[in-house]
Amino acid sequence: MTKLSGRIALVTGAAGVLGQAICKKLITEGAKVAVADIDAAKGGAFAQSLGTAAMFVPLDVTSEDSWRAAVGTVSQALGAPDILVNNAGYLKPANIEQATLADWRKTMQINGDGTFLGCKLGVEVMKARPKTLSSGVIINLSSAMGLRGRAPHPAYTASKAAIRLLTQSVAKHCGAEGYNIRVVAVLPGAIDSDMLRLNIPAGGTKDEFYAHTSTLNLVGRIGRPEDVANAITFLASDDASFMSGTDFPVDGGSTV
């Protein structure tokens, strides 16, 4: 039997490179997956490519109404989600002198508000889970940059640090209330993605940037989307049933 047989997952930002890898891995392990994204064309096409184990649901993570509609649609079509992956994110490289208040607010809306609303709706839909079932799991995508501020990313690093402490707060609440819900933060490092490539310096090449970035961790390579997807699948499964409220780095050892 696969690790997630009978489980129902909702993944935000699912049309992106990392979101797609997460959805594919969850399905491989037996879950049914709601592909949630603001990009209906891309998200719908991706969900269709996954076959009957997936469905697309439109979601603007910054809107509570959109969240409620998405969770309601998934609950009617597949059943109430018991795995939520708050993966949707936004990054715009800009140091404190370059960044605008609009940049800051957009970053905080997508990364902060989006994860807050996901946790709020996730707890609401999962809190009645009997102790006899696998725990409901909320997995929040923070970042290795949520541990250390970086000059080009004041808004992004602040938002990802906030997600780490939000995760701890929600996990403690669920524990105190006796809910059968675990909440964990995943901290990816440099992962091969469109977001990582936004950091290539002007005039530089992808190969040069990747070669340099690979030297900044202990493993000596850029992370693959599948590395994060594998970690999330583990955390969603009963193999991680004694883990809640913690950071889970997937960064090749860059933060050691």
BELCORTA-V295747 format. One record per residue. N is the residue number from 1. RES is the residue in three letters. SS is DSSP state (H for helix, E for strand, L for the rest). PHI is phi as a letter, one per 20 degrees, with the letter a starting at -180 (NA if undefined). D_FIRST is the distance of its C-alpha to the first C-alpha in Angstrom with 2 decimals. Layout:
n: [N,N]
res: [RES,RES]
ss: [SS,SS]
phi: [PHI,PHI]
d_first: [D_FIRST,D_FIRST]
//
This chain:
n: [1,2,3,4,5,6,7,8,9,10,11,12,13,14,15,16,17,18,19,20,21,22,23,24,25,26,27,28,29,30,31,32,33,34,35,36,37,38,39,40,41,42,43,44,45,46,47,48,49,50,51,52,53,54,55,56,57,58,59,60,61,62,63,64,65,66,67,68,69,70,71,72,73,74,75,76,77,78,79,80,81,82,83,84,85,86,87,88,89,90,91,92,93,94,95,96,97,98,99,100,101,102,103,104,105,106,107,108,109,110,111,112,113,114,115,116,117,118,119,120,121,122,123,124,125,126,127,128,129,130,131,132,133,134,135,136,137,138,139,140,141,142,143,144,145,146,147,148,149,150,151,152,153,154,155,156,157,158,159,160,161,162,163,164,165,166,167,168,169,170,171,172,173,174,175,176,177,178,179,180,181,182,183,184,185,186,187,188,189,190,191,192,193,194,195,196,197,198,199,200,201,202,203,204,205,206,207,208,209,210,211,212,213,214,215,216,217,218,219,220,221,222,223,224,225,226,227,228,229,230,231,232,233,234,235,236,237,238,239,240,241,242,243,244,245,246,247,248,249,250,251,252,253,254,255,256]
res: [MET,THR,LYS,LEU,SER,GLY,ARG,ILE,ALA,LEU,VAL,THR,GLY,ALA,ALA,GLY,VAL,LEU,GLY,GLN,ALA,ILE,CYS,LYS,LYS,LEU,ILE,THR,GLU,GLY,ALA,LYS,VAL,ALA,VAL,ALA,ASP,ILE,ASP,ALA,ALA,LYS,GLY,GLY,ALA,PHE,ALA,GLN,SER,LEU,GLY,THR,ALA,ALA,MET,PHE,VAL,PRO,LEU,ASP,VAL,THR,SER,GLU,ASP,SER,TRP,ARG,ALA,ALA,VAL,GLY,THR,VAL,SER,GLN,ALA,LEU,GLY,ALA,PRO,ASP,ILE,LEU,VAL,ASN,ASN,ALA,GLY,TYR,LEU,LYS,PRO,ALA,ASN,ILE,GLU,GLN,ALA,THR,LEU,ALA,ASP,TRP,ARG,LYS,THR,MET,GLN,ILE,ASN,GLY,ASP,GLY,THR,PHE,LEU,GLY,CYS,LYS,LEU,GLY,VAL,GLU,VAL,MET,LYS,ALA,ARG,PRO,LYS,THR,LEU,SER,SER,GLY,VAL,ILE,ILE,ASN,LEU,SER,SER,ALA,MET,GLY,LEU,ARG,GLY,ARG,ALA,PRO,HIS,PRO,ALA,TYR,THR,ALA,SER,LYS,ALA,ALA,ILE,ARG,LEU,LEU,THR,GLN,SER,VAL,ALA,LYS,HIS,CYS,GLY,ALA,GLU,GLY,TYR,ASN,ILE,ARG,VAL,VAL,ALA,VAL,LEU,PRO,GLY,ALA,ILE,ASP,SER,ASP,MET,LEU,ARG,LEU,ASN,ILE,PRO,ALA,GLY,GLY,THR,LYS,ASP,GLU,PHE,TYR,ALA,HIS,THR,SER,THR,LEU,ASN,LEU,VAL,GLY,ARG,ILE,GLY,ARG,PRO,GLU,ASP,VAL,ALA,ASN,ALA,ILE,THR,PHE,LEU,ALA,SER,ASP,ASP,ALA,SER,PHE,MET,SER,GLY,THR,ASP,PHE,PRO,VAL,ASP,GLY,GLY,SER,THR,VAL]
ss: [L,L,L,L,L,L,L,E,E,E,E,L,L,L,L,L,H,H,H,H,H,H,H,H,H,H,H,H,L,L,L,E,E,E,E,E,E,L,L,H,H,H,H,H,H,H,H,H,H,L,H,H,H,E,E,E,E,E,L,L,L,L,L,H,H,H,H,H,H,H,H,H,H,H,H,H,H,L,L,L,L,L,E,E,E,E,L,L,L,L,L,L,L,E,L,L,L,L,L,L,H,H,H,H,H,H,H,H,H,H,H,H,H,H,H,H,H,H,H,H,H,H,H,H,H,H,L,L,L,L,L,L,L,L,L,E,E,E,E,E,E,L,L,H,H,H,L,L,L,L,L,L,E,H,H,H,H,H,H,H,H,H,H,H,H,H,H,H,H,H,H,H,H,H,H,H,H,L,L,L,E,E,E,E,E,E,E,E,L,L,E,L,L,H,H,H,H,L,L,L,L,L,L,L,L,H,H,H,H,H,H,H,H,H,L,L,L,L,L,L,L,L,E,L,H,H,H,H,H,H,H,H,H,H,H,H,L,H,H,H,L,L,L,L,L,L,E,E,E,E,L,L,L,L,L,L]
phi: [NA,f,f,d,g,n,e,c,d,c,d,e,l,f,e,f,g,f,g,f,f,f,g,f,f,f,f,g,e,o,f,e,c,e,e,d,a,f,e,f,f,f,f,f,f,f,g,f,f,e,n,f,e,c,b,e,c,f,b,e,f,e,d,f,f,f,f,f,f,f,f,f,f,f,f,f,e,d,o,f,f,d,c,c,d,e,d,g,b,b,b,c,g,a,f,f,e,e,f,d,f,f,g,g,f,f,f,f,f,f,f,e,g,f,f,g,f,f,f,f,f,f,f,g,e,d,f,e,f,f,f,f,e,g,f,f,c,d,d,d,e,e,a,g,f,e,e,b,f,c,g,f,c,f,f,f,f,f,f,f,f,f,f,f,f,g,g,f,f,f,f,f,f,f,f,f,e,m,f,e,c,d,c,c,d,e,d,f,e,f,d,f,a,g,f,f,f,f,e,f,f,g,n,e,d,g,f,f,f,f,f,f,f,f,f,e,c,f,e,n,b,f,f,d,g,f,f,f,f,f,f,f,f,g,f,f,e,f,f,d,f,d,d,b,m,d,e,c,f,c,c,m,n,f,d,f]
d_first: [0.00,3.79,6.59,8.43,6.91,10.22,12.35,15.68,17.48,21.15,22.41,26.19,28.14,25.29,27.68,28.72,27.54,25.49,24.18,23.02,21.11,19.40,18.48,17.15,14.87,13.55,12.87,11.19,8.61,8.28,11.50,14.59,17.55,21.24,23.31,26.35,29.53,33.29,33.56,32.81,33.55,31.37,28.53,28.64,28.65,25.70,23.61,24.68,23.61,19.97,19.87,18.73,16.08,19.14,22.54,25.62,27.54,30.90,31.40,34.37,33.06,36.67,37.17,36.11,36.75,34.46,31.68,32.17,32.22,29.02,27.06,28.60,27.72,24.04,23.90,25.54,23.52,19.92,20.32,21.42,19.95,18.22,18.06,21.43,22.34,26.14,26.57,29.78,32.67,36.20,38.37,41.98,43.61,46.95,48.69,50.51,53.65,51.97,49.44,50.64,49.99,48.24,45.87,45.18,44.61,42.26,40.14,40.09,39.34,36.27,34.88,36.24,36.64,33.44,31.34,33.37,32.83,29.09,28.93,31.29,29.41,26.00,27.30,28.95,25.89,23.48,25.94,25.48,21.82,21.69,21.06,18.43,16.10,14.65,17.79,19.08,19.60,22.61,22.77,26.32,27.39,30.45,31.79,33.25,36.47,35.90,36.94,40.15,42.55,43.38,46.70,45.48,42.96,44.50,42.79,39.33,39.31,40.63,37.99,35.14,36.71,36.91,33.18,32.53,34.79,33.58,30.06,31.54,33.58,30.79,28.51,31.47,32.21,28.73,28.86,32.38,31.58,28.61,26.25,22.53,22.58,22.30,24.42,24.39,26.57,25.52,28.59,28.42,31.32,32.72,30.01,30.96,31.61,34.48,35.07,35.55,37.96,40.12,41.24,42.81,46.49,49.13,50.29,47.31,44.67,40.89,40.90,43.40,41.58,38.19,39.89,41.60,38.62,36.53,39.11,38.51,35.22,34.32,31.82,34.50,32.77,31.97,28.51,26.17,24.51,21.16,22.09,22.26,19.15,17.13,18.86,18.29,14.52,14.67,17.15,15.28,12.30,12.70,13.51,16.78,17.40,20.85,22.04,24.33,27.70,27.55,28.14,25.52,27.55,26.19,29.62,29.92,32.03,34.73,35.32,35.74]
//
